Amino acid sequence: MNGLLIALRQDNGKHLYEQIYGYIKEEIRKGRLRFGERLPSTRSLSEFLQVSRSTVELAYGQLLSEGYIEARPYRGYFVCQVEELFDFTDRGAVREAGMLSGEPLRENDAADGRGRPVCGGRQNSVADGTYLCDFSPDSIDMTVFPYATWKKITKEILVDANSEMFSSGSPKGDYALRETIARYLHSSRGVNCHPEQVIIGAGNDYILMLLEKILGRHVEVAMENPTYRKAYRIFASFAYPIASVEMDGFGMSVEGLRKTGAKVAYVMPSHQYPMGIVMPIGRRMELLKWAGEQEDRYVIEDDYDSEFRFKGKPIPSLQASDRLGKVIYTGTFSKSIAPAIRIGYMVLPLPLLRIYEERCRIYSTTVSRIDQRILNEFIAGGHFERHLNRMRKVYREKHDLLVNGCRGMGHDFVLSGENAGLHLLLQDRRGRSEKMLVERAGEAGVKVYGLSEFYTDGVAPKRESGTVVLGYAAPDKGQIQTGLDLLKKVWA
Amino acid sequence: MNGLLIALRQDNGKHLYEQIYGYIKEEIRKGRLRFGERLPSTRSLSEFLQVSRSTVELAYGQLLSEGYIEARPYRGYFVCQVEELFDFTDRGAVREAGMLSGEPLRENDAADGRGRPVCGGRQNSVADGTYLCDFSPDSIDMTVFPYATWKKITKEILVDANSEMFSSGSPKGDYALRETIARYLHSSRGVNCHPEQVIIGAGNDYILMLLEKILGRHVEVAMENPTYRKAYRIFASFAYPIASVEMDGFGMSVEGLRKTGAKVAYVMPSHQYPMGIVMPIGRRMELLKWAGEQEDRYVIEDDYDSEFRFKGKPIPSLQASDRLGKVIYTGTFSKSIAPAIRIGYMVLPLPLLRIYEERCRIYSTTVSRIDQRILNEFIAGGHFERHLNRMRKVYREKHDLLVNGCRGMGHDFVLSGENAGLHLLLQDRRGRSEKMLVERAGEAGVKVYGLSEFYTDGVAPKRESGTVVLGYAAPDKGQIQTGLDLLKKVWA
């Protein structure tokens, strides 16, 4: 069995598939399973381990998503090329971070694989009411927001309102909230950090403004194309030179990145916006290797919607694999809670934390202490987890409805990006233009978004046939069904 | 009577002294009363107008504070030199602003002289408990904050909580709040602006960060010295060259300013921090004239604590006299409400508003919509006015206690800056050093602040004998009395 001596345990709280996945991942990371080696078939491994075949399939699926293995038709599963320059044991990084104040991180907060990811990202707007269905990829569903819980927490917080709470707090944000966020990111996204490394700010844009002060001026930033155009425009507003780097099916091309003079690469490895690509582990390692080659190179990881993944367990953050302090991890609660709360955060690697302390402690916090307390209670009290679980269910139903509907359109379209996040892509196979698809839909009262809108120069490469982006968070199921029926008709 | 044909009315809602003040001010502004002309004595004018002498004294006192007239011992009151290049009728500016959306400003919101100024400023902290009395100039009294009202408003706002309120709002802030602030600033500070010109942001520091994006890079800023060091450090963090300009008894020397290459002058005309100087109208006009000479010159007016004035009616803002669109008016609610609420604002002149629209609309608002609603209701519902009136009473009592105590120290000290704001200055007459005064006080358990702390290079000019700054907002009356008793003893 190729040395796969997996000792499965029923009593350690981990699903069997996770144990299989974890074991094989470690074998690959440590080089005991080598590039090109073939894994046992799911049937033979399930027999060997005396588990169901679907358990093994789940484990292999996760390894596939994360890029550790690849499937070759009719031949089986093979180990992918993974850069081996890094020691992947995350403990080193945690210890280093923990030493900041001599305070150890709680070991029992280590990733438990139950998948409770945090954060959010894109600019969110309430769907426009002028369409029968608006497939906006930037909106979220606020109808199931736990207003009552939020109000209750607010009331309780205000009962204790005192002068201390109305005083200005730490520039980085309240320690209690930073601790909660650090713990949460650790358990849900594998992020290794000490609360000292967490900086809270009023939204993603402000976080980037702070980052500008830390990184300095004239810093060339490499971005994927298409990308999150708001971030592009914000970097442009800093007068940062921006290099658009080509993407392949694994995300940003590191070869392309090397051709630029960029010091900073801005990526969304868990779910690229808008392409929906999950960056496999090999590409992640290449990217970290690139960053490690020069002292002033960094990777900004925008983990904007990783809480919504519909297949397998969550993809760990890039920061989780970073041992050299090269990843700036950013996220917000705009997508996972509500755009209005205006709370985002970043996790700084130690060299940049030192620069923050020197240059940026002067900027007072931009988030009210009362709001920080409310959010802290919402997360620490378990409400956030419950909310996310509810949202996952709501979004999964909409996701499944949309995915099935799109598949029902037959062979006219290629569906992609559908395993995570709150939008998917449909690429036409019949050579019809994006413009034509968007216009026909619009005439029928359905708003879909052309992929070219996401390119930094506003025009998708000519060779591609029309691709549209469909977000499904905001419309309700009835609207999605109506939208699908209409699209089927006008795109027939 | 020198042509002082004042038609006093009992029915127009204005105090008699305000009518006299307003009349004479207009006569000076319009040039009908000329530089050097002598005003009637208070006795003769009061007989002429058939009002009490104290009414005329009040009017003259206000004209003195604002720099329209000066008192010459044994000779009487004389008209000061006022730059006459500007048309002082503010209506022009209001109309210009109102035209932005074709919507007129409400005329009945014109300055009613009842003195309800807004805004706040310095970095506030809760007083340190290790002293018997801490005369921090940066703290405020939170013991009388209307917690119950704040909670009630929060509850009411949350009752209506809906998805719209939890969505992200306008980058500039909610229109309703901007309208409320514009109206408030107009009535209380004479600020002429349309809500379109008001930008809301999470605190003064963020407002300055936005301003950096508007003004651009390498902009030389002129500051008084001593000044508000936090603003100094923030400009320094922008890598702005900073010119420290000397001050005389009227504020920043415009002659000194002309010697620099500064494009922007940062001043606190209503109550200089820390010197407490009120910039007289003549100097204001000089400053505006300087700004008017070049297209890219601007004045930042930091109106940080104008709501607390203990003599006469509030000094109007510099922006109120600005007809050429040269003043950037900034303020916060940190001092007037609470540091924790993290809401500040700026009023942009039209040329800079256009630049904001071009470059900065991309930055999402940094203040939660819920907080914006709460603040809007707090102001529009009249709670802010009541709160300010309560605070004025509280602060006036502490102010009077401290001023009387300081006067009781005899001729050893010169008292200054005591007519406004929440701190005053004591300058030693016996040649004792600041260090010695601060240390003796500290040994007795009283924290006072050396003036040199406020100089940008950290050292007060050598020629000055020791000066200390005493803030009285945070300590209670008992602590102030204890502090005074101890200071009297150790400084005897």
Boltz contact constraints between the chains, C-beta under 6 A:
constraints:
  - contact:
      token1: [A, 124]
      token2: [B, 168]
      max_distance: 6.0
  - contact:
      token1: [A, 126]
      token2: [B, 167]
      max_distance: 6.0
  - contact:
      token1: [A, 142]
      token2: [B, 163]
      max_distance: 6.0
  - contact:
      token1: [A, 142]
      token2: [B, 166]
      max_distance: 6.0
  - contact:
      token1: [A, 147]
      token2: [B, 161]
      max_distance: 6.0
  - contact:
      token1: [A, 151]
      token2: [B, 158]
      max_distance: 6.0
  - contact:
      token1: [A, 158]
      token2: [B, 151]
      max_distance: 6.0
  - contact:
      token1: [A, 161]
      token2: [B, 147]
      max_distance: 6.0
  - contact:
      token1: [A, 163]
      token2: [B, 142]
      max_distance: 6.0
  - contact:
      token1: [A, 166]
      token2: [B, 142]
      max_distance: 6.0
  - contact:
      token1: [A, 166]
      token2: [B, 338]
      max_distance: 6.0
  - contact:
      token1: [A, 166]
      token2: [B, 340]
      max_distance: 6.0
  - contact:
      token1: [A, 167]
      token2: [B, 126]
      max_distance: 6.0
  - contact:
      token1: [A, 167]
      token2: [B, 339]
      max_distance: 6.0
  - contact:
      token1: [A, 167]
      token2: [B, 340]
      max_distance: 6.0
  - contact:
      token1: [A, 168]
      token2: [B, 124]
      max_distance: 6.0
  - contact:
      token1: [A, 168]
      token2: [B, 339]
      max_distance: 6.0
  - contact:
      token1: [A, 202]
      token2: [B, 202]
      max_distance: 6.0
  - contact:
      token1: [A, 202]
      token2: [B, 366]
      max_distance: 6.0
  - contact:
      token1: [A, 203]
      token2: [B, 364]
      max_distance: 6.0
  - contact:
      token1: [A, 205]
      token2: [B, 363]
      max_distance: 6.0
  - contact:
      token1: [A, 205]
      token2: [B, 364]
      max_distance: 6.0
  - contact:
      token1: [A, 206]
      token2: [B, 366]
      max_distance: 6.0
  - contact:
      token1: [A, 233]
      token2: [B, 362]
      max_distance: 6.0
  - contact:
      token1: [A, 237]
      token2: [B, 359]
      max_distance: 6.0
  - contact:
      token1: [A, 338]
      token2: [B, 166]
      max_distance: 6.0
  - contact:
      token1: [A, 339]
      token2: [B, 167]
      max_distance: 6.0
  - contact:
      token1: [A, 339]
      token2: [B, 168]
      max_distance: 6.0
  - contact:
      token1: [A, 340]
      token2: [B, 166]
      max_distance: 6.0
  - contact:
      token1: [A, 340]
      token2: [B, 167]
      max_distance: 6.0
  - contact:
      token1: [A, 340]
      token2: [B, 368]
      max_distance: 6.0
  - contact:
      token1: [A, 340]
      token2: [B, 369]
      max_distance: 6.0
  - contact:
      token1: [A, 341]
      token2: [B, 368]
      max_distance: 6.0
  - contact:
      token1: [A, 342]
      token2: [B, 368]
      max_distance: 6.0
  - contact:
      token1: [A, 359]
      token2: [B, 237]
      max_distance: 6.0
  - contact:
      token1: [A, 362]
      token2: [B, 233]
      max_distance: 6.0
  - contact:
      token1: [A, 363]
      token2: [B, 205]
      max_distance: 6.0
  - contact:
      token1: [A, 364]
      token2: [B, 203]
      max_distance: 6.0
  - contact:
      token1: [A, 364]
      token2: [B, 205]
      max_distance: 6.0
  - contact:
      token1: [A, 366]
      token2: [B, 202]
      max_distance: 6.0
  - contact:
      token1: [A, 366]
      token2: [B, 206]
      max_distance: 6.0
  - contact:
      token1: [A, 366]
      token2: [B, 366]
      max_distance: 6.0
  - contact:
      token1: [A, 368]
      token2: [B, 340]
      max_distance: 6.0
  - contact:
      token1: [A, 368]
      token2: [B, 341]
      max_distance: 6.0
  - contact:
      token1: [A, 368]
      token2: [B, 342]
      max_distance: 6.0
  - contact:
      token1: [A, 368]
      token2: [B, 371]
      max_distance: 6.0
  - contact:
      token1: [A, 369]
      token2: [B, 340]
      max_distance: 6.0
  - contact:
      token1: [A, 371]
      token2: [B, 368]
      max_distance: 6.0
